[in-house]
Amino acid sequence: MKTVFTKIILFGTFLIVCVAQAQDKKQKKEEIIATIICECLENENPKKLSKNFDEKFNDCYTASVLGALISGVPTDKDSTITINSDGTSDKVTEKDKKKAMMLLEKNCETYRNHIASDQQYLEVLDKTVSISCDCISDIPTSISKEEKNNFISECVSQGIAESDAISSLKLDTVEAMKGIISDTKSKLVDDCEALKRVVFSNDEDKLYAYSSDKKATEFYNKGVVESEKGNYKKASKFYKKAEELDDKFAYAWDNLGKAYRELHDYDNAIHAYKKSIAIDSLNPTPLMNIAVAYNYKNDFESAEYWYNKLIDAYPKDPEGYYGLSLTYMRNNKLEESLNSVIDAYFLYKESKSPYSADAEKVMQYLFSLFKEQDKVDSFKKICEDRDIELNID
């Protein structure tokens, strides 16, 4: 029998025994898969399994797929068995896998214990995130970014404490604590609207931010109310009236640009942002938003230009590097994208921003793009040179 497979040799004798038993009993594919996975998991060191369960499970699943394929081959015939690069096979369907997982959960104590532990972790994590998000919603938006990030870190600590995560999940190591903190921040980035409002608000007092014209301010405030309702067309009319009364009213131009952007009128959005930049060339809001608008127009060169202007003005602000990374990615400049998101990651970490978790996700996604283009060595070299460690294969 000729066999083509990868990474399965480590299961050697064990796999052969399981397959031989399966052939004798004429088990179904899902039964063979479940049996091999369970035996494979049970043979692993419990501490190592707990630490790298997903990775180990994938290895065991790959072995089980091979076992299921071998068991169906007559022993008196020469045959070639092919497994996909990701350890799957076209001859083992998604339906086969689902049936195997049901059998695994029913009959395999090791797998069942992990599922229960995982479910408990997710429940505690949800509670932690909910408490943290409620805390974040009370953070004022008129303070500095440094103060905001310090308050956010305190809210994460509060969430972990009040959810009783430490004792219920037995977080008795520094590594375990780092894990719950990282997972909490990552989930907050995805699920907590209050976090986005606090982090990305720009309410610090600045020259030209407000207007001395009472009528212009009145129209501006009406525009804010309509924007919050999602009525951007109506809001844009109020902002326009505000800037007509006071053409140096930077916030009116900023919000007019945002309203146009929400209406997919990117040219007028860019015009409004440029008006704001002409009033205050160091205002980070229009510098960032004009780059976003150019990205929506697929004008990546212009987007890169404005993100670099933002970085020049605010070299310690990670948002410029993060946005530039996404622009490079969309323009298939993968090496530049990776370096830029690494810059953002370090700055997020330095400022204790929860968005360091978001930067990590971008790095993980970039790895898949590098892999598609056979550039894994380039990816790893950049990470090594920049002292970045990611849990990837």
N, C-alpha and C positions, 0 to 999 in steps of 0.2 A: 504494500500500500504506500503510495507516495503522498506526503502531507506537506502543504504549504501553510505556515503559521508563524506568528511573531509573539515573543514574550511569554510563551506557554511552557517552555522547557522546564521552568522551575517547578511545575506541578507534576512532571514526569510520571513516576511509578503510581502515584496517587490517582492520576487521571486514567491511566490504563486500567487499574483495578475497578474504578467506577464504571468505565465503559464496558468492561467485561461482564460485570454484574448486570448492567443494563441490557446487554445483548442476550444474556441468559433469561432474564425476566421479560424481555421485549417491552420495556417501559416506553411511555410516550416521551416526546421531546421535552415537554414542560417538566415532567417528573425528573428526567435526567439533569436538566438545567438546575432545578431547585436542589436536588441532592448534591450535585458537585459544588454549587455555591455554598451550601450550608457546611459541608465537610471542609471546604477551603477556609471559610471564616473561622470555624472552630479550631483549626490547626494554627491560627495566628495568635501571637502574644496579645492578651487582652488590652494592655496599655497601648501597644503600638496600633492595635485595631481601632481603639477609641480615638486616637490622635489622627489617624489617616484612614478613616472608614471608607470614604468615597473612593479614594484611590485604590484601596485593597479590594473593595467590592467590584470595581471595574475590571481589575485583573482576574478576579474569580469568575466574573460573568463571561469574560473572554474565554477562559478555560472551559466553562460550561457549554458555551456555544460550540466549541471544537469537539467536546465530548459528545454532544447531541448529534453532530454531523457524522462523527466516526461510528457511532452506534448504529447508524442507518446504512452503513456500507457493508456489503457481504464480504466476509473474510477470505473468500476464495477468489476474489477478483482484484485486479490492479485498479486503483482509482486515485484521482487527484482531488484534494479538498482545499478550497480557497476561502480565506477569511478576509474581510475588508480591513483596511488600515486602522479603523477605529475599533476593531475587535468584534464587529457584527457580521452577519451573513444574510444574504438574500433568502436563504432557505430556512431561516429562523425568523418568523414573522413577529410583528408587534403583538399580535394576539397570543402567540406562543409565550412571549416574554411576560405579558400580563398574567397569564395562567400560572406561569412559574413563580411570579412574585406573590400570588395568592397562596400557593402551596408553601412557599418559603415562610411567609408570615404565620401560616397555620402550624407548620411542623418544625421550624427551626428556632430554637430558643435564643441563640446568639443574635440572630437577625431581629427577632421579636423584641428583645431587650433594647437593642439599638433604636428601633423605631419608637419605643415607649420613651426612651431617654431623649431622643430627638424632638418628640412631640412636647415633652415637658419644657425643653429648652426654648422652643418656639413660643410656647404660651407665656413663659416668663419674659422672653424678649419683647413680645407684644405689649405686655404690661409695663415693662421698663420704658419702652418707646412712648407709650401713651402718657405716662407721668412726665417724662422729659419734655415732650411736645407741649403739654399744658403749661409747664414751667417756662418754656421758651416764648410762648405767646404773651407773657407778661413783660418781656424785655423791651425797653423803649427803643425806638428806631432812631432817635436823635443823638445817640452816643457814637463814639468812635468804633471802628471795626475791631480794634484791639479789646475794647471793653465788651463789645458784643460777644466776641469769641470766648472771653473769660467767663462771661455769664452762661454761655451755651455749655461750656465744660462743666460748670457747676450744676447746671440742669441735668446733664447726663449722669453726674455723680449722684444727684438727688434721686433720679429715676432708678438707678441700680440699688440704692439704699432702701427706698420705699417699696420696691417690688420684692424685696427680700431675696434678690438673685444670688447673693454670695452664699447664703446658707442653703437655700433650696437646690441650687445647682452644684453645691460643694466646690466653689471656686477658691481653692486653697493654694493656688500657685500664681506667680506673677504673670505667667503666660496665659493662664485661664482668665485672669482679670483683663489683660490686654485684649483677649478675644471678645469678651462681652462688651467692652467699651467700643471696639472697632465695629462689631455687628450692630450695636445701638446707633452709632453715628451713621453707618451705611443705610440703615432702615429709616432713620430720620430724614436723610437726604431724599429718599424715595417717597416717603409717606407724610411728612410733616409740612403742611403748607405754611405754618407759622415760621418755620425755619427759613424758608425762602423769603418771606416778607421781611424778617429781621435782617438777614444777611445782605439782601440786595436792595434794601431801602437806602436812600441817600438824603437824609433829612438834616444833616448838620448845616448850621448857618453858613452861607457862603455869599460873597458879593454877587449881586444880581439874581440871587435865588428867588427873592420875593419882589413885589412891586409896592411902591408908595402910592400908586393910583388905586383908590378904594374900589372903583368900579371894575378895574382890571382884575383885582383880587377876588371880587365877587364872582365874576365870570369864571375865573380859574377854579374856585372852590366848587362851583356848579359842575364844571367839567370833571373834577375829581370824583364827585358823587356819581355821575353817569358812568365814568370808567369803572368804578367799583361794582356797578350793576352789570357791566359788560355792554353798555350802550355806547360803543365807541364812535359811531357816526354822530350821535347827538353830542357826545363829549368833545369831539373835534371842533364842532361849531363854537362851543363855549371857549375852548382854548384859543381858537382863532380870533374871537372877539377880544380876548384878554391881551393877546400880543399886538392886535391892532391899536389898542389903547396905550400899550407900553411895549414898544418893540425891543426893549432891553430886559424883558421879563424872561429870564433863562428857563425857569421851571415850566412856564407856559409853552415855550418852544420844545422842551424835552418831552412833556406829556402829549403835545400835539404830534410829535414824531412817533411816540408809542401808539397813540390812537390810530394813526395812519398805518403803522406796521401791523396792528391787529386787523385792520381792514384790508390787508395785503396790498396797500398802495405804497409800495416801497420807494418809488421815486419821490413822492411828496414827503415820506418819512425822512429820507436822506436830506432833502431840502431843509426840513425843520431842524434836524440835528446840526447841519452846517451853520444855520443861523445861531443856534445855541453856542456852538464852538467859537463862532466869530465874536460873541459877547464875552465868553470865558473859555479860553483855549485850554485851560487845565481842569475843566469840569469832567470828571471821569464818566458820568452817565451818558452824555452824547457820544463821547469817544468810543465807548463800548457798544452802544446801541447802533451807531452808524455802521460799525463792522458787522454786527448781526444782520442788519438790513442788506448789506452787500452780499452776505452769505446767502440770504434768501433769494437774491437775484442770480446766484451762482457766479458772481463776479469775485472770484477768490483772490485775485491779485489786489483788488481794492480793499477787500476785507483784511488781507495780510497787512496792507499799508496802515490801516487805522488801528489794528491791534498793536502794531509796533509803535505807533504814536502813543497809545495808552501805556505801553510798557516803558517807553522813554520818559513819560511824565510820572509814572508810578512803578518804578522797578521792583518795589517790594510787594506789589499787589498781585496775587496769584491769578486773578481773573483774566488779565491780559494774556498770560502764558497759556491758560487753560483754553480760552477762546481761540487763540492762535493755533493750538494743537489740533482742535477740531477742524479748523479751516485747512490746515496742512493735510489732515487725514482725508477730507473730502476732495482735495486736489491731488491725492495719491502721492503726497510727499511724506512717506512713512517714517523715514529716519528723522526728518525735521519735526514731525508730529510727536514722535516718542521723546525726543530731547525736550521739546517744549512742555509736554505734560509732566515730565520729570521735574522741570523747573517749578511748575505749578504745585506739584506734590510736596516738594521740600518747603515751599513758602506756606502752603496750607498747614503742614506739620509745625512749622516754626511759629505760626500764629494761632495754633491750637484749633484750627477750623475743622469742623466735621466733614468738610468737602474734600479732605485728603482721601476719604473712602471713595469718593466719586472719581478722583484722579486715578486711583488704583484700578477701578473698573475700566477706565479708558485704556490703561496699560494692558490689561487682560485682553480687551477687544483688539487692540493693536497687534498683540501676539498672534491672534488668529489671522489677521491680514498679512503679517509677515510670513506666517506659515503657508498661506495660500500662494504666496509669490516665491516660495523656497528661499526665504531670507531669515530663517531662524537664527543662523549663526550671527548675522548682523544685529538682530534684536538682542541676543544674549551678550554680545560684545558691548553694545551701548549701555545695557543695564550694568554690566560688570564695571565698565569705565566710570559710570555715574554712581556706583555703590548702591544699586537697587537690587533687592532680592524679592522675587515673586514666586509663588507656589504654582509653577506651570511645568508642563511636560512637552 
